[in-house]
Amino acid sequence: MRRTCRSPADHSTGNTGNVGRSKNNSTKPLDREPDSSVNVVPSPGNVRIQNSVADRWFSTQEVSQRLQIPEKTLANWASLGKGPRFARMGRYRRYRFSDLLAWEEAQIGLGKSA
């Protein structure tokens, strides 16, 4: 099918028949605050919400590198209910850094020398 130009202006800009479709010519300023549907106000029952390094979420790969163990070991521990505490985000396991530190400290306490 051959496309025809609708006006001489369309021909000079390379527009070949998409006159009915408009580009995003939004008049909204680009430096405005982003719209967010996330409630960032802590609820009365959860006043410990912080934005710190201790609350960063690590992937399975990052945790395995930190502990110097295979990712498969972490998967095995998760299936057995062992290992660091984690949360499921979709099909992925994520480990909060503060939970990882607490688990590491508990492991040091278990490794008492004779």
C-alpha positions as CSV (number, residue, x, y, z in Angstrom):
1,M,0.0,0.0,0.0
2,R,1.4,3.4,-1.0
3,R,1.2,6.2,1.5
4,T,0.5,9.7,0.3
5,C,1.5,13.0,1.9
6,R,-1.3,15.1,3.1
7,S,0.3,18.5,2.9
8,P,3.6,20.0,1.8
9,A,4.6,20.5,5.5
10,D,4.2,16.7,6.0
11,H,6.5,16.0,3.1
12,S,9.3,18.2,4.4
13,T,9.1,16.6,7.9
14,G,9.0,13.1,6.6
15,N,5.4,12.5,8.0
16,T,3.8,10.0,5.6
17,G,0.2,9.7,6.5
18,N,0.2,9.8,10.3
19,V,-1.5,13.1,10.5
20,G,-4.2,11.8,12.8
21,R,-1.7,10.6,15.4
22,S,-0.2,13.2,17.6
23,K,3.2,13.2,19.2
24,N,3.4,13.8,23.0
25,N,3.3,17.6,23.0
26,S,2.6,17.8,26.6
27,T,2.5,21.2,28.2
28,K,3.4,19.8,31.6
29,P,6.7,21.0,33.0
30,L,9.4,18.4,33.0
31,D,10.8,19.4,36.4
32,R,7.6,18.7,38.3
33,E,7.4,16.2,41.1
34,P,6.7,12.7,39.9
35,D,3.3,11.3,40.5
36,S,3.4,8.5,43.1
37,S,0.8,6.0,44.3
38,V,3.1,4.8,47.1
39,N,2.0,5.8,50.6
40,V,5.2,7.0,52.2
41,V,3.7,8.1,55.5
42,P,4.3,5.5,58.2
43,S,1.3,3.9,59.7
44,P,0.9,4.1,63.5
45,G,1.8,0.4,63.8
46,N,5.0,0.8,61.7
47,V,6.9,3.9,62.9
48,R,10.3,2.3,62.2
49,I,10.3,3.0,58.5
50,Q,13.7,4.3,57.6
51,N,15.5,5.1,54.4
52,S,19.0,3.9,55.4
53,V,21.6,1.6,54.2
54,A,20.5,-1.0,56.7
55,D,17.1,-1.2,54.9
56,R,18.6,-1.8,51.4
57,W,17.4,-4.9,49.6
58,F,20.0,-7.3,48.2
59,S,19.5,-9.9,45.4
60,T,20.4,-13.5,45.8
61,Q,23.5,-12.9,43.7
62,E,24.7,-10.1,45.9
63,V,24.1,-12.1,49.1
64,S,26.0,-15.1,47.6
65,Q,28.9,-12.9,46.8
66,R,28.9,-11.3,50.2
67,L,28.8,-14.7,52.0
68,Q,31.1,-16.4,49.3
69,I,28.7,-19.3,48.9
70,P,26.8,-20.5,45.7
71,E,23.4,-19.1,44.9
72,K,22.1,-22.6,44.9
73,T,23.0,-22.9,48.6
74,L,20.9,-19.9,49.4
75,A,18.0,-21.5,47.4
76,N,18.4,-24.7,49.4
77,W,18.5,-22.9,52.7
78,A,15.3,-21.0,51.7
79,S,13.5,-24.2,50.9
80,L,14.6,-25.7,54.3
81,G,13.7,-22.5,56.2
82,K,17.3,-21.9,57.1
83,G,19.6,-19.0,56.2
84,P,19.0,-15.3,56.3
85,R,15.5,-14.0,56.4
86,F,14.2,-12.9,53.0
87,A,11.1,-11.6,51.3
88,R,9.6,-12.7,48.0
89,M,9.1,-9.9,45.5
90,G,7.4,-11.6,42.6
91,R,9.4,-14.7,41.9
92,Y,12.6,-13.2,43.4
93,R,14.0,-13.5,46.9
94,R,15.3,-10.3,48.3
95,Y,17.3,-9.9,51.5
96,R,17.2,-6.8,53.7
97,F,20.7,-5.8,54.7
98,S,19.7,-5.3,58.4
99,D,18.3,-8.9,58.4
100,L,21.5,-10.2,56.8
101,L,23.6,-8.5,59.4
102,A,21.5,-10.0,62.2
103,W,21.8,-13.5,60.7
104,E,25.6,-13.1,60.3
105,E,25.9,-12.1,64.0
106,A,23.8,-15.1,65.0
107,Q,26.1,-17.4,63.0
108,I,29.1,-16.0,64.9
109,G,27.4,-16.9,68.2
110,L,26.9,-20.5,67.0
111,G,30.5,-21.0,66.0
112,K,31.9,-21.2,69.6
113,S,35.3,-22.8,69.9
114,A,35.9,-25.8,72.2
